[in-house]
Amino acid sequence: MALTTKKQEASKAQPQAKANAAHGLRDLFEVGLKDIYYAEKVLSKTLPKMMKNASTPELVNTLKNHLTETNEHVSRLEKIFEATGIKPAAKKCDAMEGILKESDDMINKTDIGVVRDAGIIASEQKVKHYEIATYGTLHAYAKTLGENKAANLLAMTLDEEKKADAALTGIAMASINMNAYKADSIANPKV
């Protein structure tokens, strides 16, 4: 009897799933696709602002390349929706909204120049890390579900996101971070 009471208490402590809750891996796959579809679409509208606020030509060019890739990712996601028979729809992605709000705040709180560029790189890398995690998960789901075409397309995007992240690290480490450090040293000399 005491065991039943503990089970009842445990089930009361857990939140109840909504009526439209995911019931299987395919449901999680669909929710994830719609989430990243939204994220990529929002990112395609946000990257131009980052480009406008970047001062280093190499960073501007990298962001331009990321915008081109982002638009390709949207198209690729539409192919995945078609291949899997899932209706294309964007589901608001709270994670991307938060990352982009933080990015916008950073732009508004930094002077234009290398310090802002370092912040833009950090913001864009947060985006990339979120995308890498999401595409990696969706790729694994697609493989498990036997959605081979989707898995191949997701693997392509995952590889591009990893390369974009590495490119951002390269730019940061080549000069921007050190120049931002020197700017801080000039503005706030240690006595």
DRENVO-962068 format. One record per residue (C-alpha): residue number from 0; residue in three letters; x, y, z. Coordinates in Angstrom, 3 decimals, padded with zeros to 6 digits. Last residue first. Example, Ala and Ser with C-alpha at 12.3 -4.5 7.8 and 13.67 -1.06 7.14 Angstrom:
! DRENVO-962068
+-----+------+----------+----------+----------+
:  nr : rest :        x :        y :        z :
+-----+------+----------+----------+----------+
:   1 :  SER :  013.670 : -001.060 :  007.140 :
:   0 :  ALA :  012.300 : -004.500 :  007.800 :
+-----+------+----------+----------+----------+
! end
This chain:
! DRENVO-962068
+-----+------+----------+----------+----------+
:  nr : rest :        x :        y :        z :
+-----+------+----------+----------+----------+
: 190 :  VAL :  048.101 :  051.260 : -012.610 :
: 189 :  LYS :  046.227 :  049.038 : -014.997 :
: 188 :  PRO :  045.067 :  051.109 : -017.955 :
: 187 :  ASN :  041.316 :  050.988 : -018.631 :
: 186 :  ALA :  040.683 :  052.511 : -022.078 :
: 185 :  ILE :  044.106 :  051.608 : -023.469 :
: 184 :  SER :  044.054 :  048.106 : -021.948 :
: 183 :  ASP :  040.523 :  047.540 : -023.188 :
: 182 :  ALA :  041.574 :  048.506 : -026.722 :
: 181 :  LYS :  044.533 :  046.130 : -026.376 :
: 180 :  TYR :  042.188 :  043.276 : -025.425 :
: 179 :  ALA :  039.944 :  044.088 : -028.395 :
: 178 :  ASN :  043.019 :  043.981 : -030.644 :
: 177 :  MET :  043.988 :  040.625 : -029.154 :
: 176 :  ASN :  040.475 :  039.233 : -029.644 :
: 175 :  ILE :  040.225 :  040.543 : -033.205 :
: 174 :  SER :  043.614 :  039.390 : -034.458 :
: 173 :  ALA :  044.062 :  035.805 : -035.587 :
: 172 :  MET :  042.236 :  034.324 : -032.587 :
: 171 :  ALA :  038.870 :  035.873 : -033.378 :
: 170 :  ILE :  039.134 :  035.200 : -037.101 :
: 169 :  GLY :  040.092 :  031.565 : -036.531 :
: 168 :  THR :  037.362 :  031.026 : -033.952 :
: 167 :  LEU :  034.812 :  032.372 : -036.422 :
: 166 :  ALA :  036.104 :  030.035 : -039.133 :
: 165 :  ALA :  035.874 :  027.077 : -036.722 :
: 164 :  ASP :  032.219 :  027.896 : -036.005 :
: 163 :  ALA :  031.486 :  028.144 : -039.722 :
: 162 :  LYS :  033.164 :  024.770 : -040.298 :
: 161 :  LYS :  031.016 :  023.159 : -037.579 :
: 160 :  GLU :  027.870 :  024.704 : -039.059 :
: 159 :  GLU :  028.786 :  023.451 : -042.534 :
: 158 :  ASP :  029.295 :  019.886 : -041.233 :
: 157 :  LEU :  025.918 :  019.957 : -039.466 :
: 156 :  THR :  024.269 :  021.211 : -042.648 :
: 155 :  MET :  025.673 :  018.347 : -044.702 :
: 154 :  ALA :  024.751 :  015.826 : -041.982 :
: 153 :  LEU :  021.182 :  017.177 : -041.982 :
: 152 :  LEU :  020.919 :  016.605 : -045.729 :
: 151 :  ASN :  022.227 :  013.038 : -045.377 :
: 150 :  ALA :  019.910 :  012.272 : -042.452 :
: 149 :  ALA :  016.917 :  013.702 : -044.326 :
: 148 :  LYS :  017.652 :  011.464 : -047.307 :
: 147 :  ASN :  018.136 :  008.484 : -044.991 :
: 146 :  GLU :  014.945 :  008.844 : -042.958 :
: 145 :  GLY :  015.343 :  005.419 : -041.336 :
: 144 :  LEU :  013.899 :  006.723 : -038.049 :
: 143 :  THR :  017.169 :  006.090 : -036.206 :
: 142 :  LYS :  019.132 :  007.902 : -038.912 :
: 141 :  ALA :  016.696 :  010.828 : -038.835 :
: 140 :  TYR :  016.891 :  011.041 : -035.026 :
: 139 :  ALA :  020.701 :  011.085 : -035.101 :
: 138 :  HIS :  020.692 :  013.834 : -037.739 :
: 137 :  LEU :  018.109 :  015.785 : -035.721 :
: 136 :  THR :  020.352 :  015.616 : -032.645 :
: 135 :  GLY :  023.434 :  016.763 : -034.543 :
: 134 :  TYR :  021.430 :  019.493 : -036.282 :
: 133 :  THR :  020.215 :  020.805 : -032.921 :
: 132 :  ALA :  023.554 :  020.688 : -031.116 :
: 131 :  ILE :  025.389 :  022.214 : -034.079 :
: 130 :  GLU :  022.699 :  024.897 : -034.407 :
: 129 :  TYR :  022.982 :  025.863 : -030.742 :
: 128 :  HIS :  026.769 :  025.939 : -031.062 :
: 127 :  LYS :  026.501 :  028.075 : -034.199 :
: 126 :  VAL :  024.207 :  030.589 : -032.526 :
: 125 :  LYS :  026.543 :  030.841 : -029.535 :
: 124 :  GLN :  029.370 :  031.272 : -032.052 :
: 123 :  GLU :  027.487 :  034.160 : -033.660 :
: 122 :  SER :  027.195 :  035.896 : -030.317 :
: 121 :  ALA :  030.883 :  035.420 : -029.500 :
: 120 :  ILE :  031.855 :  036.663 : -032.963 :
: 119 :  ILE :  029.584 :  039.685 : -032.563 :
: 118 :  GLY :  031.160 :  040.414 : -029.182 :
: 117 :  ALA :  034.679 :  040.294 : -030.627 :
: 116 :  ASP :  033.487 :  042.600 : -033.421 :
: 115 :  ARG :  032.000 :  044.969 : -030.825 :
: 114 :  VAL :  035.402 :  045.185 : -029.148 :
: 113 :  VAL :  037.098 :  045.483 : -032.541 :
: 112 :  GLY :  035.155 :  048.535 : -033.624 :
: 111 :  ILE :  031.778 :  050.082 : -032.879 :
: 110 :  ASP :  031.457 :  050.798 : -029.183 :
: 109 :  THR :  029.604 :  048.221 : -027.160 :
: 108 :  LYS :  026.291 :  048.173 : -025.276 :
: 107 :  ASN :  023.840 :  048.224 : -028.208 :
: 106 :  ILE :  025.681 :  045.428 : -029.999 :
: 105 :  MET :  025.704 :  043.356 : -026.805 :
: 104 :  ASP :  021.959 :  043.867 : -026.296 :
: 103 :  ASP :  021.300 :  042.714 : -029.878 :
: 102 :  SER :  023.403 :  039.615 : -029.307 :
: 101 :  GLU :  021.551 :  038.822 : -026.062 :
: 100 :  LYS :  018.266 :  039.187 : -027.919 :
:  99 :  LEU :  019.658 :  036.877 : -030.620 :
:  98 :  ILE :  020.603 :  034.188 : -028.098 :
:  97 :  GLY :  017.230 :  034.435 : -026.373 :
:  96 :  GLU :  015.226 :  034.244 : -029.600 :
:  95 :  MET :  017.379 :  031.301 : -030.693 :
:  94 :  ALA :  016.524 :  029.411 : -027.490 :
:  93 :  ASP :  012.841 :  030.363 : -027.618 :
:  92 :  CYS :  012.437 :  028.824 : -031.055 :
:  91 :  LYS :  008.998 :  029.684 : -032.380 :
:  90 :  LYS :  007.705 :  026.839 : -034.523 :
:  89 :  ALA :  008.148 :  027.300 : -038.273 :
:  88 :  ALA :  006.061 :  025.124 : -040.527 :
:  87 :  PRO :  006.793 :  022.812 : -043.425 :
:  86 :  LYS :  004.280 :  019.930 : -043.394 :
:  85 :  ILE :  006.125 :  016.705 : -042.669 :
:  84 :  GLY :  006.161 :  014.106 : -045.443 :
:  83 :  THR :  009.738 :  013.130 : -044.694 :
:  82 :  ALA :  011.213 :  014.054 : -048.074 :
:  81 :  GLU :  009.158 :  017.263 : -048.299 :
:  80 :  PHE :  010.116 :  018.457 : -044.823 :
:  79 :  ILE :  013.729 :  017.579 : -045.576 :
:  78 :  LYS :  013.626 :  019.549 : -048.825 :
:  77 :  GLU :  012.238 :  022.533 : -046.901 :
:  76 :  LEU :  015.089 :  022.109 : -044.414 :
:  75 :  ARG :  017.540 :  022.304 : -047.318 :
:  74 :  SER :  015.992 :  025.552 : -048.497 :
:  73 :  VAL :  016.288 :  027.059 : -045.005 :
:  72 :  HIS :  019.858 :  025.737 : -044.776 :
:  71 :  GLU :  020.708 :  027.389 : -048.103 :
:  70 :  ASN :  019.473 :  030.719 : -046.718 :
:  69 :  THR :  021.674 :  030.165 : -043.675 :
:  68 :  GLU :  024.627 :  029.325 : -045.927 :
:  67 :  THR :  024.289 :  032.629 : -047.788 :
:  66 :  LEU :  023.935 :  034.484 : -044.481 :
:  65 :  HIS :  026.968 :  032.650 : -043.098 :
:  64 :  ASN :  029.009 :  033.716 : -046.130 :
:  63 :  LYS :  027.983 :  037.330 : -045.533 :
:  62 :  LEU :  028.958 :  036.903 : -041.862 :
:  61 :  THR :  032.398 :  035.672 : -042.930 :
:  60 :  ASN :  032.751 :  038.623 : -045.290 :
:  59 :  VAL :  031.847 :  041.109 : -042.531 :
:  58 :  LEU :  034.274 :  039.369 : -040.160 :
:  57 :  GLU :  037.125 :  039.597 : -042.687 :
:  56 :  PRO :  036.299 :  043.256 : -043.370 :
:  55 :  THR :  036.531 :  044.124 : -039.644 :
:  54 :  SER :  033.973 :  046.732 : -038.603 :
:  53 :  ALA :  030.926 :  044.626 : -037.799 :
:  52 :  ASN :  027.703 :  046.528 : -037.077 :
:  51 :  LYS :  026.219 :  046.290 : -040.579 :
:  50 :  MET :  027.206 :  042.631 : -040.799 :
:  49 :  MET :  025.465 :  041.908 : -037.477 :
:  48 :  LYS :  022.351 :  043.704 : -038.715 :
:  47 :  PRO :  022.464 :  041.660 : -041.947 :
:  46 :  LEU :  022.724 :  038.463 : -039.832 :
:  45 :  THR :  019.390 :  039.081 : -038.083 :
:  44 :  LYS :  016.911 :  038.431 : -040.916 :
:  43 :  SER :  018.567 :  035.171 : -041.996 :
:  42 :  LEU :  018.801 :  034.267 : -038.306 :
:  41 :  VAL :  015.030 :  034.481 : -037.950 :
:  40 :  LYS :  014.569 :  032.043 : -040.839 :
:  39 :  GLU :  017.247 :  029.703 : -039.487 :
:  38 :  ALA :  015.662 :  029.668 : -036.021 :
:  37 :  TYR :  012.155 :  029.062 : -037.364 :
:  36 :  TYR :  013.368 :  026.092 : -039.413 :
:  35 :  ILE :  015.360 :  024.968 : -036.356 :
:  34 :  ASP :  012.151 :  024.728 : -034.298 :
:  33 :  LYS :  010.087 :  023.140 : -037.056 :
:  32 :  LEU :  012.723 :  020.457 : -037.555 :
:  31 :  GLY :  012.982 :  019.841 : -033.814 :
:  30 :  VAL :  009.206 :  019.479 : -033.423 :
:  29 :  GLU :  009.139 :  016.994 : -036.307 :
:  28 :  PHE :  012.017 :  014.942 : -034.913 :
:  27 :  LEU :  010.452 :  014.927 : -031.447 :
:  26 :  ASP :  007.213 :  013.631 : -032.976 :
:  25 :  ARG :  009.138 :  010.990 : -034.899 :
:  24 :  LEU :  010.845 :  009.953 : -031.658 :
:  23 :  GLY :  007.542 :  009.247 : -029.954 :
:  22 :  HIS :  004.622 :  010.722 : -028.045 :
:  21 :  ALA :  005.396 :  014.420 : -028.436 :
:  20 :  ALA :  002.810 :  016.482 : -026.608 :
:  19 :  ASN : -000.252 :  017.882 : -028.420 :
:  18 :  ALA : -002.606 :  017.243 : -025.472 :
:  17 :  LYS : -000.113 :  018.766 : -023.056 :
:  16 :  ALA :  001.963 :  016.504 : -020.846 :
:  15 :  GLN :  001.234 :  016.554 : -017.115 :
:  14 :  PRO :  003.954 :  017.934 : -014.873 :
:  13 :  GLN :  005.552 :  015.396 : -012.539 :
:  12 :  ALA :  004.955 :  015.803 : -008.798 :
:  11 :  LYS :  001.531 :  014.134 : -008.958 :
:  10 :  SER :  003.078 :  011.067 : -010.608 :
:   9 :  ALA :  005.591 :  010.770 : -007.767 :
:   8 :  GLU :  002.868 :  011.034 : -005.111 :
:   7 :  GLN :  000.842 :  008.298 : -006.793 :
:   6 :  LYS :  003.916 :  006.110 : -007.021 :
:   5 :  LYS :  004.684 :  006.748 : -003.326 :
:   4 :  THR :  001.089 :  005.906 : -002.378 :
:   3 :  THR :  001.246 :  002.680 : -004.353 :
:   2 :  LEU :  004.423 :  001.692 : -002.524 :
:   1 :  ALA :  002.820 :  002.399 :  000.871 :
:   0 :  MET :  000.000 :  000.000 :  000.000 :
+-----+------+----------+----------+----------+
! end
